[in-house]
């Protein structure tokens, strides 16, 4: 069983953390798209280093899973305030 942590943050700090994780998910999703299609609309895009679109999608899913867990826990505690 993996160890779990209880971390307490101010709402603003948690919002910053969530925003950063969301950005990482989006970057990995864009990397997968780039590797599949060979181009991307966003000129500021920087491709992440990985071996395949499949790997990029897996990493993006991991970030999205983390976001869902955080959002569920925030909702259980009364939502964003």
N, C-alpha and C positions, 0 to 999 in steps of 0.2 A: 504494500500500500504506500502511495506517495504521501509525503509529509505535506500538511496544509498549514497556512499561516493566516493569522488574523492581523490585518493592518488597518490602522485608523488614520484617516486623512480628512482635512477640511474639504467641504464640498467643492470649492474652487480648485484645489489641488487635484482632487479626483477627476474633475472635469478636464484639467490639463492632461492628466494621465490617459484618460479615455480618448481624448483628441489625438494624442501621440500614437496610441495603439491603432486607432482608426486610420491614421495616415500610413502607418506601416502596412496594414492590410491592403489599402488601396494601391500602394507601391508594388506590393507583391502581385496583386491582381493585374496591374498594368504590365508587370514583367512577364507574366504568363501570356497576356494578350500579345505583347511584342514578340515573344518567342514563337507564338503560333502564326501571327500574321506578318511579321517582319517590319511593322511600323506601328506608330501610335500618334494620336492627334495632338497630345500635349507636348509642346516643344521643350518644356523644362524637364521632361521625364528623364530620369536616370535609371537605367536598368540595373536590377540587383544581380549579383553573381550567383548563378545556380546552373545545374546541368540540364534542366528540361522544363517545359511548361508544366509538366506533372508535378515536379518538385516545387515550383513557384506557387501553384494552386494549393498544394498541401500546406505550405507555410502560411499562405493567405487564410486558409481555413482555420489554422491554429490561432491566428490573431482574431478572427471573427468569433471563434469559440470563447476566447478570453473576454472579448467585449460582451458577448451574451451573458456570461457568468457575472460580470460586474454589473451589467444592467439589471439582471434578475435580483441580485443582492440589494441594489439601490431601491428597486421597486418594493422588495420585502421590508425595507426600512422606511417606507413612506414616500419614495420618489425623490426627485431632485428638488432642492429648496434653495 
